């Protein structure tokens, strides 16, 4: 694939900031890929994308505008049926979760794609937003902390089993909404689907952070921390806002993931076409 088109959902939130960091990261992305980055507001624009970012913002507003724009079902197909590379930050992570609590039924719709339950606004209100240095071992130059920006951020409360019926069970919880199911049918999408959710990063428990500020030694093994970055197949989510920093490392890492995913999908499609013609 000589050209890859990456879209950023531009219905609300920090989509412009993502586009800026994508441009910065693309300078360091390995050749020979040519990158095109576009704002996505219509189904036609979404259909042109090989990969997609769901930005931070107001998850309820984004879902309502997507529904009114007749984009919600195409987004679910993009993520869950075709399993194209998708990254959600903060509100985007909420939208990509299969289950979200602290949510009134009817007030929020989910896209789904990652078998997790998220806790919305886990850290409190806007006034309780904060920044913290993050250890992200999946990045190159991981020895240098990444500045995590948390604004009314969710966390992954539970990793859900990848099984039929889990959505019914989750839907029985109070103040919890679930994403509608989709059945992957094409070979390329099946290759991009994984049963297990990978935990890529945690934030040390809040008690540990407070103690650390006072210069007291803590036992990191006893502080399980909050899950703030997860990946399942081609779908990736972060609780924090990399787009609100000047650090392109996560965007560069993700573009490399996109390159691999698009090339793999292309190879699978070619092999299936050759096989069907024989």
N, C-alpha and C positions, 0 to 999 in steps of 0.2 A: 504494500500500500504506500504510494508516494505522497498522498494527501490524506490527512485526517481532519475531520471537522468536529470541533468540540463546542457544544452549546452551553450557555449559562441561562437558566430559567430567569427571565427578567420581568416577573410579575410584581415583585416587591422585594425589598431587602438590598443586601450589599452585592448586587450582581456586577456593578461596574468595577468594584475593587477586585473581584475574582478575575475579570477580563484583563485588568492591568497586570496582575501577578502571573497570569498565564502567558502573556506576552513576554514578561521578564524571564520566566522559566524556559520558554521555548528556545531562547538563545543558547541554552546549555543542553537542550535535549539532543540525543544522538541522531545523526543523519541516517538515511536520506529523507526522512519524513518532512513534508511541507504541512504546516499547521494553519488551520483557519479557525478563528474563534468568533462565535456569533451570539447575539442575544436571541433568546427563544421566547416568543409570545404566541405563536400559532402552531397548529399541527404540521403545516408544511415546513416550517423552520425546524421543528423537532424531527421530522422524517429525514431531514438532510444531515442529521447528526450521527456521528459514530460513538460519541460519548457525551455525558451531560453532567453539569454541576447544579445542585439545588442549594442556593445561597442561604446565609443567615438572614433573619428577619422575623416576621410574625407568621408562625406556621399556620395558624387558623386563617389569617388573611390570604396567605398564598394558596391554601387549599380551596377557599371560597372563590377566589378570582380564577383559579384553574378550572373549577367546576363551571363557572359562568362562561368561561372562554372555551368550553368543551375540550379542555386539555387534560382533565383528570384521568379519563380512561386511556387516552393515548400514552400518558405518562406511565400508567400502570403496565401497559403492554410493553413499553420501552424497557422498563426496569425488570418486570417479573416474568413476562412472556418471552421476550427476546434476550434478556439478561445482558444488555449492552452496558459498558462501563459507566457507572454513576457514582458520584460523590456528593454527599450531603453534609453541610456544616451547620451546626446548632439547630436552627429550625429545619434545615434539610435533613438532619439526622432523625428528628421527630417524624418527618414525613416518610422516611425510608423504613421506619420501624414497623414490625408486624403488630405491635401493641403499644399503646401509650396510656398511662394513667394520669390522674389528676385532671381529667378531661370530661366535660359534660357531653353526653351522647347527643349527636346532632350538631354539635358546635365545631367539630373538627373531623376532617376525613384524612385518611392515611393512604399513601401509595403502597408502602410495604417493600419488601425485598431483602431485609435483614431480620433473621429470626431472633429478635430481642424485644424486651419490654423496656421502654424508656420512662423515666420519671421527669416530667416537664418542670421547668423552673426549679430544679433541684436546689440551687444555691440561693433562691430567694428573688427578691424584686430587683428592678433596674439599679436602685441605689446600692445594692450589695454586689454589683459586678466587680470583678477583680482580674488581675493578671498574675501569672505564675510561671516560673521556668519549668519546662517539661522535658523529661527524659524520653526521647522517641527513638528507640534502638533500630527501628526499621529504616531510618534515614541514613544517607551518607553523611559523614561528618557528625555522627550522632553524639560525639563527645562534647559538642557545643549545644547547650540547652536551647530549646525552642520556646519563644515567648508565647505562652498560651493566653489568649484573651477570652474571658468568660463573661458573657452578658446574658443574664436570665437563662443560663445554660441548663440543658438537660443532662442526665447521665444515663448510662445503660444500667437499669436496675436488675435485670435478669436475662440470662441467655436462655432462649426457648428451644425446646427440641424441634428438630426438622421432621415433623410428622403430621399426618392427616388428623384433624380434630382439635389441634391445639388452639385454633382460632375460636372454636366454640367454647372451649374451656376459658380462654382469656376474656371472651365477651360476657361471661357470667360475673366477672369482677365489677365492683362498683366503680363509677367514674373512670371507666376504661373503654377505649375504642380500639377496634382492630381493623386491619386492612383486609379487603376482599381477596380471596384466594385466586390464583392463576395456575394453570397447569402448563408446564413447559413441554412443548411438543417437537420443536425442530432440533436437529442434532447439534448445531452450533451452540444453541442456548443450553442444552444439556451439558455440554463440555464446560460451559462457563458457570455452572451451578455447583455449589459445594454444600454438603450437609452441615458441616461444622462452621460455627462463627469463630473467627480468630480475634482474640483480644490483643490489640496492638499497643495500647498505652493505658496507664492508670494515673490518676492524680492521688498523691498520698492523702490519707484521711484528714479531715479538717482539724481534728484535735492535734494530729502530728504537725500540721503546718503552723498552728498557733504556738506549740511548744518550741518548734524549730526557730521561730522568730525571736524567742527569748533566749536562744543559745543553749537549750537543754538537749542532751543527747536522747534520741528515741530509738526504739527497736523497730526497724522498718518491716521485719517479718511479721510483726503483730498488727501492722497497719495495712489492711487489705486494700484500702483506697477505693476511689470511684473510677469506674470504667469510662474512659473518655474517647477512645478510638477503637473501632471494630471494622472487620472486613469479612465478607462472605462471598466467595467467588469474585465476581466483577463489581460488587457493590461495597462501597466504603463510606464510613460515617465518622465525623468528629464532633464532639460536644462544643469545641471552642471555634474561634474565628481566625484561621490562618490568613484570610483575606484582609484582615485589619492590621496586618503587620507589613513590614517591607522584606520579609524573609520568604524567598520563593522555594525553599527546599521541599516542602510537602507538595507543592504544585509540580515541581520537577519530578519528584518520585512518582506522582500519580500519572503524569504524562507518559512516563516509561511503562507503567502498568497498562495504560491505554494502548500504547504501541504494541505490547505483547498480546493483549486481548484481541485487538483488531487483526493482527497477523494470524493468530490462531484461528479466529473465526473465518478469515479468508481461506486458510488452508483446509479447514473442515468442509466448507462449502464446495471448494474445488474437488476434493476427494469424493464427496457425496455425488457431485454431478458426473464425475468420471465413472463412478461405480454404477450409477443408474443407466449410463449409456452403454455399458458393456452387456 
